[in-house]
Amino acid sequence: MKNTALTEKHISLGAKMVPFAGYNMPVQYEGINAEHAVVRNSVGVFDVSHMGEFILKGENALDLIQRVTSNDASKLYDGKVQYSCLPNEDGGIVDDLLVYRIDEKTYMLVVNASNIDKDWNWIQKFNDKGVETHNISDKTSLLAIQGPKAAEALQGLTDVDLASMEYYNFVKGTFAGVDNVVISATGYTGAGGFEIYFDNEHAEKIWNAIFEAGEPFNIKPIGLGARDTLRLEMGFCLYGNDIDDTTSPIEAGLGWITKFTKKFTNSDALLAQKEAGITRKLIGFEMIDRGIPRHDYEIVDAEGNVIGKVTSGTQAPSLQKAIGMGYISKGMDKEGTEIFINIRNNKIKAKVVKFPFYK
């Protein structure tokens, strides 16, 4: 089990630690619902240093990214971030990721913790034009400071004007007295805020500075449990649950990051799928009757015929109702359609709703 540079800090704060993607990670401190509310209403801090970071450099860095990712990275400019995915050769997804353009010949890719080695090997398979690549995952820390008060809480730590930073943009600057920190207006919560990347050696200094600066805003450490409920309320996909090697980006509602203006891995087959029409689609649903949908529960129609499968589900703290995501047969995916979730052999009523759940 790997530790982050802040593992001991989490233990000292009384976090409940769990194994996650090969790391010893805090799942909660004072409770998922309380932590969820902190992020929605004020500001909280997640240690997400388990995520992977790759640097791609050289004349052909963009060319390589264009060939392995589904989105059009040629649209990026210095300081711009893009959400994308790595399609496989069988119609599924190797991983979803963020692409950061540092300059014309330098990019940072941010990948899921459980897929670091898999993604690295996948990208290397296509690196036939000498792109310089560095896997900096083990020496990079990443904190997500999320919530409506994040900019105000952090502003005293940097001369970067945080309030004016646009979503999915980033700068490299000084933060908490540390140089060369990537300050990114991104996040996985839908609550606004920032993600900051820096070398492990600065982790404790930066963590302590953030909590000191955030004290007037009642800043709190937040575990991975609330990260999951927050992302689910927004309808954000989680790799391994809602997308994986068997789900296509078209089925997953990720057509908006699948650009057929260029050739990329399996693009011809994905274009054919888009043109022919998909047979199943990732939808959101909310429970009408009492019951919490869980990963892999069957979705059935009124007659009990299986029409799909739940990929994620929870009791949503901000909504006070149970919600879920899942793949469902095309034709049953219209908003308002009544469906049922098979919970312990009982058909529990639900209805299809539009993303995001939390508006």
Disulfide bonds with the S-S distance in Angstrom:
none
